Amino acid sequence: MWLSLLLACTSAPSILQGLGSGAPDPRWPEAGAPLHHPVLEVPEGFGRYGVFVVAGHGTGSNVGNLGCRCIQEEHFTLEAASDLAARLEITGLFEIIEARSDTARPSYPARLRHLARSGADVLIELHSDARGARVAEASGSVGDEICRCTDVDPGLSVLVSDEGGEALDAARLALARHVADALGRAGFPLYDGGRYGAQYERDTTEGVFLDRRGLMMLRRPKVPSIIIETHNALDPQEADRWEEPRTRDAFARAVLGALIAYFSEERS
């Protein structure tokens, strides 16, 4: 089982990376950059929790950005969210509810109604960023839309709203901080927000931002909700890393660790 291996092992490739070669490890987003799988412990009596996994965009004409490799964001998020959902569900620790599929493109209000019916305890939505578009160079096209590439500003971020009331906002921030911390320790660089502007406020935890754009899926849920901006879709190397199973695996393991830490803290 994936969970039993996860709880017992660290990542052999990350331990062996560079031994005997004298060469420094590649740095993310270079190919072969080390990603780490910390050993996780599930507390006795942990319970089972509901996680509502949302693939960002994918409703009406809202398809998201067009990445360097000419992949529309809505297609990337659906694949990444489905992969995350499957890896979390196989642990048996969570009931996973997916907000959309390759045949269903529900509106945002419909997703919120689905969330309320599901009884899920938290919401995690996946996106990709498109940073540095003004300095990006054309790399192809899809219809009339140009695909652009740049090597500026790789890394991920975790977005959260603080417009839900004191208790809910505290829970949202706690979840966001656990996720950002776990992903950083796994080897994913955390974005510093250099190109985000005034609509994003840095939190005290690296990689976490208070999102001031009023996004429905951050503001409206009655349970803790976060958006993970997984990477800069305009960075060709980072886009390539996210097509690799090892990246998806390390990402899911880190999110799993963050959820265990968050729910353990909530229970205490």
Phi and psi restraints in degrees (value plus and minus 20) as a CYANA .aco file:
   2 TRP   PHI     -81.1   -41.1
   2 TRP   PSI     -60.7   -20.7
   3 LEU   PHI     -84.7   -44.7
   3 LEU   PSI     -64.9   -24.9
   4 SER   PHI     -82.8   -42.8
   4 SER   PSI     -59.0   -19.0
   5 LEU   PHI     -86.3   -46.3
   5 LEU   PSI     -59.4   -19.4
   6 LEU   PHI     -82.0   -42.0
   6 LEU   PSI     -63.4   -23.4
   7 LEU   PHI     -94.9   -54.9
   7 LEU   PSI     -41.6    -1.6
   8 ALA   PHI    -117.4   -77.4
   8 ALA   PSI     -39.2     0.8
   9 CYS   PHI    -145.0  -105.0
   9 CYS   PSI     133.4   173.4
  10 THR   PHI    -121.1   -81.1
  10 THR   PSI     157.2   197.2
  11 SER   PHI    -102.5   -62.5
  11 SER   PSI      92.6   132.6
  12 ALA   PHI     -79.0   -39.0
  12 ALA   PSI     -62.8   -22.8
  13 PRO   PHI     -78.2   -38.2
  13 PRO   PSI     -58.7   -18.7
  14 SER   PHI     -89.5   -49.5
  14 SER   PSI     -51.2   -11.2
  15 ILE   PHI     -91.8   -51.8
  15 ILE   PSI     -59.7   -19.7
  16 LEU   PHI    -106.9   -66.9
  16 LEU   PSI     -32.1     7.9
  17 GLN   PHI     -74.0   -34.0
  17 GLN   PSI     100.0   140.0
  18 GLY   PHI      63.4   103.4
  18 GLY   PSI     -23.8    16.2
  19 LEU   PHI     -84.1   -44.1
  19 LEU   PSI     111.4   151.4
  20 GLY   PHI      60.3   100.3
  20 GLY   PSI     -30.5     9.5
  21 SER   PHI    -111.1   -71.1
  21 SER   PSI     -44.9    -4.9
  22 GLY   PHI      55.9    95.9
  22 GLY   PSI     -24.1    15.9
  23 ALA   PHI    -113.1   -73.1
  23 ALA   PSI     123.9   163.9
  24 PRO   PHI     -88.6   -48.6
  24 PRO   PSI     133.9   173.9
  25 ASP   PHI     -80.9   -40.9
  25 ASP   PSI     125.1   165.1
  26 PRO   PHI     -79.7   -39.7
  26 PRO   PSI     133.3   173.3
  27 ARG   PHI    -129.6   -89.6
  27 ARG   PSI     117.6   157.6
  28 TRP   PHI     -74.8   -34.8
  28 TRP   PSI     114.3   154.3
  29 PRO   PHI    -118.5   -78.5
  29 PRO   PSI       8.1    48.1
  30 GLU   PHI     -87.0   -47.0
  30 GLU   PSI     131.2   171.2
  31 ALA   PHI     -79.1   -39.1
  31 ALA   PSI     117.1   157.1
  32 GLY   PHI      61.7   101.7
  32 GLY   PSI     -15.7    24.3
  33 ALA   PHI     -78.4   -38.4
  33 ALA   PSI     113.5   153.5
  34 PRO   PHI     -86.7   -46.7
  34 PRO   PSI     117.5   157.5
  35 LEU   PHI    -142.6  -102.6
  35 LEU   PSI     124.0   164.0
  36 HIS   PHI    -133.7   -93.7
  36 HIS   PSI     126.4   166.4
  37 HIS   PHI    -139.8   -99.8
  37 HIS   PSI      66.2   106.2
  38 PRO   PHI     -84.8   -44.8
  38 PRO   PSI     128.3   168.3
  39 VAL   PHI     -88.2   -48.2
  39 VAL   PSI     112.9   152.9
  40 LEU   PHI    -131.2   -91.2
  40 LEU   PSI     126.2   166.2
  41 GLU   PHI    -140.9  -100.9
  41 GLU   PSI     110.2   150.2
  42 VAL   PHI    -117.5   -77.5
  42 VAL   PSI      98.9   138.9
  43 PRO   PHI     -81.5   -41.5
  43 PRO   PSI     128.7   168.7
  44 GLU   PHI     -80.8   -40.8
  44 GLU   PSI     115.9   155.9
  45 GLY   PHI      51.6    91.6
  45 GLY   PSI       7.3    47.3
  46 PHE   PHI     -77.2   -37.2
  46 PHE   PSI     -58.2   -18.2
  47 GLY   PHI      72.4   112.4
  47 GLY   PSI    -190.7  -150.7
  48 ARG   PHI    -154.0  -114.0
  48 ARG   PSI     111.5   151.5
  49 TYR   PHI    -144.2  -104.2
  49 TYR   PSI     134.0   174.0
  50 GLY   PHI    -114.3   -74.3
  50 GLY   PSI     110.4   150.4
  51 VAL   PHI    -142.5  -102.5
  51 VAL   PSI      99.0   139.0
  52 PHE   PHI    -112.4   -72.4
  52 PHE   PSI      90.9   130.9
  53 VAL   PHI    -122.2   -82.2
  53 VAL   PSI     103.1   143.1
  54 VAL   PHI    -134.9   -94.9
  54 VAL   PSI     107.2   147.2
  55 ALA   PHI    -106.2   -66.2
  55 ALA   PSI      94.2   134.2
  56 GLY   PHI     -81.1   -41.1
  56 GLY   PSI     132.6   172.6
  57 HIS   PHI      44.9    84.9
  57 HIS   PSI    -171.3  -131.3
  58 GLY   PHI      52.8    92.8
  58 GLY   PSI      19.9    59.9
  59 THR   PHI    -164.6  -124.6
  59 THR   PSI     109.2   149.2
  60 GLY   PHI      35.6    75.6
  60 GLY   PSI    -150.9  -110.9
  61 SER   PHI    -110.4   -70.4
  61 SER   PSI     -15.7    24.3
  62 ASN   PHI    -103.8   -63.8
  62 ASN   PSI      74.3   114.3
  63 VAL   PHI    -128.2   -88.2
  63 VAL   PSI     -26.4    13.6
  64 GLY   PHI      62.6   102.6
  64 GLY   PSI    -184.9  -144.9
  65 ASN   PHI     -96.3   -56.3
  65 ASN   PSI     147.4   187.4
  66 LEU   PHI    -132.7   -92.7
  66 LEU   PSI      95.3   135.3
  67 GLY   PHI     -98.6   -58.6
  67 GLY   PSI     155.1   195.1
  68 CYS   PHI     -75.8   -35.8
  68 CYS   PSI     -58.0   -18.0
  69 ARG   PHI    -109.5   -69.5
  69 ARG   PSI      -2.7    37.3
  70 CYS   PHI      42.8    82.8
  70 CYS   PSI      13.0    53.0
  71 ILE   PHI    -122.5   -82.5
  71 ILE   PSI     105.2   145.2
  72 GLN   PHI     -89.6   -49.6
  72 GLN   PSI     120.9   160.9
  73 GLU   PHI     -76.8   -36.8
  73 GLU   PSI     -59.7   -19.7
  74 GLU   PHI     -81.0   -41.0
  74 GLU   PSI     -50.3   -10.3
  75 HIS   PHI     -96.7   -56.7
  75 HIS   PSI     -62.0   -22.0
  76 PHE   PHI     -80.6   -40.6
  76 PHE   PSI     -68.0   -28.0
  77 THR   PHI     -84.8   -44.8
  77 THR   PSI     -55.6   -15.6
  78 LEU   PHI     -84.4   -44.4
  78 LEU   PSI     -63.8   -23.8
  79 GLU   PHI     -86.8   -46.8
  79 GLU   PSI     -64.9   -24.9
  80 ALA   PHI     -87.2   -47.2
  80 ALA   PSI     -60.7   -20.7
  81 ALA   PHI     -87.7   -47.7
  81 ALA   PSI     -60.1   -20.1
  82 SER   PHI     -83.9   -43.9
  82 SER   PSI     -59.6   -19.6
  83 ASP   PHI     -84.8   -44.8
  83 ASP   PSI     -66.1   -26.1
  84 LEU   PHI     -80.8   -40.8
  84 LEU   PSI     -65.2   -25.2
  85 ALA   PHI     -79.1   -39.1
  85 ALA   PSI     -64.5   -24.5
  86 ALA   PHI     -84.7   -44.7
  86 ALA   PSI     -61.0   -21.0
  87 ARG   PHI     -89.9   -49.9
  87 ARG   PSI     -54.8   -14.8
  88 LEU   PHI     -92.3   -52.3
  88 LEU   PSI     -61.2   -21.2
  89 GLU   PHI     -84.8   -44.8
  89 GLU   PSI     -56.1   -16.1
  90 ILE   PHI     -86.5   -46.5
  90 ILE   PSI     -37.7     2.3
  91 THR   PHI     -90.3   -50.3
  91 THR   PSI     -42.9    -2.9
  92 GLY   PHI      59.6    99.6
  92 GLY   PSI     -21.4    18.6
  93 LEU   PHI    -104.9   -64.9
  93 LEU   PSI     -37.1     2.9
  94 PHE   PHI    -155.7  -115.7
  94 PHE   PSI     127.6   167.6
  95 GLU   PHI    -113.4   -73.4
  95 GLU   PSI      99.7   139.7
  96 ILE   PHI    -121.0   -81.0
  96 ILE   PSI     109.4   149.4
  97 ILE   PHI    -139.9   -99.9
  97 ILE   PSI     104.2   144.2
  98 GLU   PHI    -119.7   -79.7
  98 GLU   PSI     115.4   155.4
  99 ALA   PHI     -98.6   -58.6
  99 ALA   PSI     -50.3   -10.3
 100 ARG   PHI    -167.4  -127.4
 100 ARG   PSI     144.8   184.8
 101 SER   PHI    -155.4  -115.4
 101 SER   PSI    -196.6  -156.6
 102 ASP   PHI     -92.7   -52.7
 102 ASP   PSI     -28.8    11.2
 103 THR   PHI    -133.6   -93.6
 103 THR   PSI     -30.7     9.3
 104 ALA   PHI    -141.0  -101.0
 104 ALA   PSI     111.2   151.2
 105 ARG   PHI    -146.2  -106.2
 105 ARG   PSI      46.7    86.7
 106 PRO   PHI     -86.9   -46.9
 106 PRO   PSI     130.2   170.2
 107 SER   PHI     -88.2   -48.2
 107 SER   PSI     147.7   187.7
 108 TYR   PHI     -84.0   -44.0
 108 TYR   PSI     -63.7   -23.7
 109 PRO   PHI     -79.3   -39.3
 109 PRO   PSI     -57.1   -17.1
 110 ALA   PHI     -85.8   -45.8
 110 ALA   PSI     -56.3   -16.3
 111 ARG   PHI     -85.0   -45.0
 111 ARG   PSI     -59.1   -19.1
 112 LEU   PHI     -87.3   -47.3
 112 LEU   PSI     -57.9   -17.9
 113 ARG   PHI     -85.1   -45.1
 113 ARG   PSI     -61.0   -21.0
 114 HIS   PHI     -81.5   -41.5
 114 HIS   PSI     -63.2   -23.2
 115 LEU   PHI     -78.1   -38.1
 115 LEU   PSI     -67.0   -27.0
 116 ALA   PHI     -83.4   -43.4
 116 ALA   PSI     -61.1   -21.1
 117 ARG   PHI     -87.0   -47.0
 117 ARG   PSI     -53.1   -13.1
 118 SER   PHI     -90.7   -50.7
 118 SER   PSI     -46.2    -6.2
 119 GLY   PHI      52.7    92.7
 119 GLY   PSI      -2.9    37.1
 120 ALA   PHI     -81.5   -41.5
 120 ALA   PSI     132.4   172.4
 121 ASP   PHI    -111.0   -71.0
 121 ASP   PSI     -47.9    -7.9
 122 VAL   PHI    -165.6  -125.6
 122 VAL   PSI     140.6   180.6
 123 LEU   PHI    -143.0  -103.0
 123 LEU   PSI     111.2   151.2
 124 ILE   PHI    -145.1  -105.1
 124 ILE   PSI     100.9   140.9
 125 GLU   PHI    -135.2   -95.2
 125 GLU   PSI     115.4   155.4
 126 LEU   PHI    -124.5   -84.5
 126 LEU   PSI     119.5   159.5
 127 HIS   PHI    -161.4  -121.4
 127 HIS   PSI     155.1   195.1
 128 SER   PHI    -147.8  -107.8
 128 SER   PSI     131.6   171.6
 129 ASP   PHI    -110.3   -70.3
 129 ASP   PSI     145.2   185.2
 130 ALA   PHI    -151.7  -111.7
 130 ALA   PSI      59.9    99.9
 131 ARG   PHI    -115.3   -75.3
 131 ARG   PSI     121.6   161.6
 132 GLY   PHI      60.7   100.7
 132 GLY   PSI       5.3    45.3
 133 ALA   PHI     -80.7   -40.7
 133 ALA   PSI     -51.0   -11.0
 134 ARG   PHI     -89.3   -49.3
 134 ARG   PSI     -44.1    -4.1
 135 VAL   PHI    -127.7   -87.7
 135 VAL   PSI     -15.5    24.5
 136 ALA   PHI     -98.0   -58.0
 136 ALA   PSI     130.9   170.9
 137 GLU   PHI    -124.3   -84.3
 137 GLU   PSI     125.0   165.0
 138 ALA   PHI     -82.8   -42.8
 138 ALA   PSI     118.4   158.4
 139 SER   PHI    -148.1  -108.1
 139 SER   PSI     -23.7    16.3
 140 GLY   PHI     142.0   182.0
 140 GLY   PSI    -187.4  -147.4
 141 SER   PHI    -175.2  -135.2
 141 SER   PSI     134.8   174.8
 142 VAL   PHI    -147.2  -107.2
 142 VAL   PSI      87.7   127.7
 143 GLY   PHI      42.5    82.5
 143 GLY   PSI    -145.1  -105.1
 144 ASP   PHI    -112.3   -72.3
 144 ASP   PSI     -20.6    19.4
 145 GLU   PHI    -117.2   -77.2
 145 GLU   PSI     114.0   154.0
 146 ILE   PHI    -109.6   -69.6
 146 ILE   PSI     112.8   152.8
 147 CYS   PHI    -106.4   -66.4
 147 CYS   PSI     115.5   155.5
 148 ARG   PHI    -148.3  -108.3
 148 ARG   PSI     129.0   169.0
 149 CYS   PHI    -146.6  -106.6
 149 CYS   PSI     124.9   164.9
 150 THR   PHI    -174.0  -134.0
 150 THR   PSI     135.9   175.9
 151 ASP   PHI    -128.0   -88.0
 151 ASP   PSI       2.2    42.2
 152 VAL   PHI    -113.9   -73.9
 152 VAL   PSI     128.2   168.2
 153 ASP   PHI      38.2    78.2
 153 ASP   PSI      33.2    73.2
 154 PRO   PHI     -91.8   -51.8
 154 PRO   PSI     152.5   192.5
 155 GLY   PHI      96.4   136.4
 155 GLY   PSI     148.5   188.5
 156 LEU   PHI    -135.9   -95.9
 156 LEU   PSI     143.9   183.9
 157 SER   PHI    -163.1  -123.1
 157 SER   PSI     141.0   181.0
 158 VAL   PHI    -142.5  -102.5
 158 VAL   PSI     103.9   143.9
 159 LEU   PHI    -127.2   -87.2
 159 LEU   PSI     126.3   166.3
 160 VAL   PHI    -171.3  -131.3
 160 VAL   PSI     133.8   173.8
 161 SER   PHI    -125.3   -85.3
 161 SER   PSI     128.1   168.1
 162 ASP   PHI    -137.2   -97.2
 162 ASP   PSI      17.9    57.9
 163 GLU   PHI    -134.7   -94.7
 163 GLU   PSI      12.9    52.9
 164 GLY   PHI    -135.0   -95.0
 164 GLY   PSI     -16.4    23.6
 165 GLY   PHI      79.1   119.1
 165 GLY   PSI     138.2   178.2
 166 GLU   PHI     -76.5   -36.5
 166 GLU   PSI     -70.5   -30.5
 167 ALA   PHI     -87.5   -47.5
 167 ALA   PSI     -65.9   -25.9
 168 LEU   PHI     -86.6   -46.6
 168 LEU   PSI     -60.8   -20.8
 169 ASP   PHI     -82.4   -42.4
 169 ASP   PSI     -59.0   -19.0
 170 ALA   PHI     -84.2   -44.2
 170 ALA   PSI     -60.1   -20.1
 171 ALA   PHI     -88.4   -48.4
 171 ALA   PSI     -60.2   -20.2
 172 ARG   PHI     -79.2   -39.2
 172 ARG   PSI     -68.1   -28.1
 173 LEU   PHI     -84.5   -44.5
 173 LEU   PSI     -59.1   -19.1
 174 ALA   PHI     -80.9   -40.9
 174 ALA   PSI     -64.9   -24.9
 175 LEU   PHI     -82.8   -42.8
 175 LEU   PSI     -67.1   -27.1
 176 ALA   PHI     -80.0   -40.0
 176 ALA   PSI     -62.0   -22.0
 177 ARG   PHI     -88.2   -48.2
 177 ARG   PSI     -60.7   -20.7
 178 HIS   PHI     -81.4   -41.4
 178 HIS   PSI     -62.8   -22.8
 179 VAL   PHI     -86.4   -46.4
 179 VAL   PSI     -68.0   -28.0
 180 ALA   PHI     -81.8   -41.8
 180 ALA   PSI     -62.9   -22.9
 181 ASP   PHI     -82.6   -42.6
 181 ASP   PSI     -64.5   -24.5
 182 ALA   PHI     -85.6   -45.6
 182 ALA   PSI     -60.9   -20.9
 183 LEU   PHI     -88.6   -48.6
 183 LEU   PSI     -58.5   -18.5
 184 GLY   PHI     -82.6   -42.6
 184 GLY   PSI     -62.9   -22.9
 185 ARG   PHI     -88.5   -48.5
 185 ARG   PSI     -44.4    -4.4
 186 ALA   PHI     -96.8   -56.8
 186 ALA   PSI     -30.7     9.3
 187 GLY   PHI      90.9   130.9
 187 GLY   PSI     -19.2    20.8
 188 PHE   PHI    -102.6   -62.6
 188 PHE   PSI     106.5   146.5
 189 PRO   PHI     -89.1   -49.1
 189 PRO   PSI     122.0   162.0
 190 LEU   PHI    -118.3   -78.3
 190 LEU   PSI     107.0   147.0
 191 TYR   PHI     -87.4   -47.4
 191 TYR   PSI     120.9   160.9
 192 ASP   PHI    -109.0   -69.0
 192 ASP   PSI     -23.0    17.0
 193 GLY   PHI      60.6   100.6
 193 GLY   PSI      -5.3    34.7
 194 GLY   PHI     -76.4   -36.4
 194 GLY   PSI     -51.1   -11.1
 195 ARG   PHI    -127.5   -87.5
 195 ARG   PSI     -10.4    29.6
 196 TYR   PHI     -96.8   -56.8
 196 TYR   PSI     -56.2   -16.2
 197 GLY   PHI      62.1   102.1
 197 GLY   PSI    -187.5  -147.5
 198 ALA   PHI     -91.8   -51.8
 198 ALA   PSI     -35.8     4.2
 199 GLN   PHI    -102.7   -62.7
 199 GLN   PSI     -19.2    20.8
 200 TYR   PHI    -147.9  -107.9
 200 TYR   PSI     107.4   147.4
 201 GLU   PHI    -131.9   -91.9
 201 GLU   PSI     104.2   144.2
 202 ARG   PHI     -83.1   -43.1
 202 ARG   PSI     115.5   155.5
 203 ASP   PHI    -105.5   -65.5
 203 ASP   PSI     152.4   192.4
 204 THR   PHI     -90.1   -50.1
 204 THR   PSI     -40.9    -0.9
 205 THR   PHI    -111.4   -71.4
 205 THR   PSI     107.6   147.6
 206 GLU   PHI     -76.3   -36.3
 206 GLU   PSI     114.4   154.4
 207 GLY   PHI      69.6   109.6
 207 GLY   PSI     -28.6    11.4
 208 VAL   PHI    -122.8   -82.8
 208 VAL   PSI     115.4   155.4
 209 PHE   PHI    -155.0  -115.0
 209 PHE   PSI     118.2   158.2
 210 LEU   PHI    -100.4   -60.4
 210 LEU   PSI      99.4   139.4
 211 ASP   PHI    -109.9   -69.9
 211 ASP   PSI     100.1   140.1
 212 ARG   PHI    -118.3   -78.3
 212 ARG   PSI      -6.6    33.4
 213 ARG   PHI    -104.2   -64.2
 213 ARG   PSI     -25.7    14.3
 214 GLY   PHI      52.9    92.9
 214 GLY   PSI      13.9    53.9
 215 LEU   PHI     -85.8   -45.8
 215 LEU   PSI     112.2   152.2
 216 MET   PHI     -77.6   -37.6
 216 MET   PSI     -62.2   -22.2
 217 MET   PHI     -95.8   -55.8
 217 MET   PSI     -29.1    10.9
 218 LEU   PHI    -118.4   -78.4
 218 LEU   PSI     -58.2   -18.2
 219 ARG   PHI    -103.5   -63.5
 219 ARG   PSI     -59.6   -19.6
 220 ARG   PHI    -105.6   -65.6
 220 ARG   PSI     -50.6   -10.6
 221 PRO   PHI     -79.0   -39.0
 221 PRO   PSI     123.3   163.3
 222 LYS   PHI    -109.5   -69.5
 222 LYS   PSI     -19.0    21.0
 223 VAL   PHI    -137.4   -97.4
 223 VAL   PSI     141.1   181.1
 224 PRO   PHI     -75.1   -35.1
 224 PRO   PSI     110.1   150.1
 225 SER   PHI    -155.5  -115.5
 225 SER   PSI     120.5   160.5
 226 ILE   PHI    -159.1  -119.1
 226 ILE   PSI     137.3   177.3
 227 ILE   PHI    -134.9   -94.9
 227 ILE   PSI     111.2   151.2
 228 ILE   PHI    -124.3   -84.3
 228 ILE   PSI      94.7   134.7
 229 GLU   PHI    -104.5   -64.5
 229 GLU   PSI      79.5   119.5
 230 THR   PHI     -86.3   -46.3
 230 THR   PSI     -53.1   -13.1
 231 HIS   PHI    -192.0  -152.0
 231 HIS   PSI     154.5   194.5
 232 ASN   PHI    -109.6   -69.6
 232 ASN   PSI      88.6   128.6
 233 ALA   PHI     -87.3   -47.3
 233 ALA   PSI     -34.0     6.0
 234 LEU   PHI    -107.6   -67.6
 234 LEU   PSI     -28.7    11.3
 235 ASP   PHI    -108.0   -68.0
 235 ASP   PSI      94.6   134.6
 236 PRO   PHI     -82.1   -42.1
 236 PRO   PSI     -60.2   -20.2
 237 GLN   PHI     -87.2   -47.2
 237 GLN   PSI     -61.6   -21.6
 238 GLU   PHI     -88.4   -48.4
 238 GLU   PSI     -58.6   -18.6
 239 ALA   PHI     -80.9   -40.9
 239 ALA   PSI     -60.3   -20.3
 240 ASP   PHI     -85.8   -45.8
 240 ASP   PSI     -58.6   -18.6
 241 ARG   PHI     -81.9   -41.9
 241 ARG   PSI     -55.3   -15.3
 242 TRP   PHI     -97.3   -57.3
 242 TRP   PSI     -26.2    13.8
 243 GLU   PHI    -108.7   -68.7
 243 GLU   PSI     -26.0    14.0
 244 GLU   PHI    -111.6   -71.6
 244 GLU   PSI     114.4   154.4
 245 PRO   PHI     -76.5   -36.5
 245 PRO   PSI     -54.2   -14.2
 246 ARG   PHI     -84.2   -44.2
 246 ARG   PSI     -53.4   -13.4
 247 THR   PHI     -89.0   -49.0
 247 THR   PSI     -66.6   -26.6
 248 ARG   PHI     -81.2   -41.2
 248 ARG   PSI     -58.4   -18.4
 249 ASP   PHI     -86.6   -46.6
 249 ASP   PSI     -68.9   -28.9
 250 ALA   PHI     -82.5   -42.5
 250 ALA   PSI     -57.8   -17.8
 251 PHE   PHI     -82.3   -42.3
 251 PHE   PSI     -69.0   -29.0
 252 ALA   PHI     -83.8   -43.8
 252 ALA   PSI     -60.1   -20.1
 253 ARG   PHI     -83.5   -43.5
 253 ARG   PSI     -59.6   -19.6
 254 ALA   PHI     -86.9   -46.9
 254 ALA   PSI     -63.4   -23.4
 255 VAL   PHI     -82.9   -42.9
 255 VAL   PSI     -60.5   -20.5
 256 LEU   PHI     -77.5   -37.5
 256 LEU   PSI     -68.1   -28.1
 257 GLY   PHI     -80.3   -40.3
 257 GLY   PSI     -59.8   -19.8
 258 ALA   PHI     -85.1   -45.1
 258 ALA   PSI     -60.8   -20.8
 259 LEU   PHI     -85.9   -45.9
 259 LEU   PSI     -62.0   -22.0
 260 ILE   PHI     -79.9   -39.9
 260 ILE   PSI     -65.4   -25.4
 261 ALA   PHI     -84.6   -44.6
 261 ALA   PSI     -63.0   -23.0
 262 TYR   PHI     -83.8   -43.8
 262 TYR   PSI     -71.3   -31.3
 263 PHE   PHI     -89.2   -49.2
 263 PHE   PSI     -52.0   -12.0
 264 SER   PHI     -84.3   -44.3
 264 SER   PSI     -60.2   -20.2
 265 GLU   PHI     -87.3   -47.3
 265 GLU   PSI     -59.7   -19.7
 266 GLU   PHI     -84.3   -44.3
 266 GLU   PSI     -53.3   -13.3
 267 ARG   PHI     -96.9   -56.9
 267 ARG   PSI     -43.3    -3.3
